[in-house]
Amino acid sequence: KRTFMVSTAIAGFQQRSDEVRKWCFGVMDVLGTEETTLEIKGVWLLRGDTTAHLIQANDDANWYTWTKLAGKGMPPTEEAKKIVRSYWCEKNELEGKPIQDSAVFK
């Protein structure tokens, strides 16, 4: 039941972000189990250097912590590439936690 509620929260967030769909790509995952803590984590590729357009389009973006992995004047490191690869490609487990659900924003 909790997994469904968290998955619905992700779907709602992505639906409310529709205004910036042509400038963003992201994958959001529900990590954890019903018996423990459920977390929403993901990696997004945004056009530009900030999350300002996403936050302007969807106020709910303020509830998430955004960390820049690469961009202008900040070339992608091997660690950043590894993070992106794991979040965009893993199907079963991330950070030692099972993936309950994934949603792709494209």
Rosetta blueprint (number, residue, H / E / L):
1 K L
2 R H
3 T H
4 F H
5 M H
6 V H
7 S H
8 T H
9 A H
10 I H
11 A H
12 G H
13 F H
14 Q H
15 Q H
16 R H
17 S L
18 D H
19 E H
20 V H
21 R H
22 K H
23 W H
24 C E
25 F E
26 G E
27 V E
28 M E
29 D E
30 V E
31 L E
32 G E
33 T L
34 E L
35 E L
36 T L
37 T L
38 L E
39 E E
40 I E
41 K E
42 G E
43 V E
44 W E
45 L E
46 L E
47 R L
48 G L
49 D L
50 T L
51 T L
52 A H
53 H H
54 L H
55 I H
56 Q H
57 A H
58 N L
59 D H
60 D H
61 A H
62 N H
63 W H
64 Y L
65 T L
66 W L
67 T L
68 K L
69 L L
70 A L
71 G E
72 K L
73 G L
74 M E
75 P L
76 P L
77 T L
78 E H
79 E H
80 A H
81 K H
82 K H
83 I H
84 V H
85 R H
86 S H
87 Y H
88 W H
89 C H
90 E L
91 K L
92 N L
93 E E
94 L E
95 E L
96 G L
97 K E
98 P E
99 I E
100 Q E
101 D E
102 S E
103 A E
104 V E
105 F E
106 K L
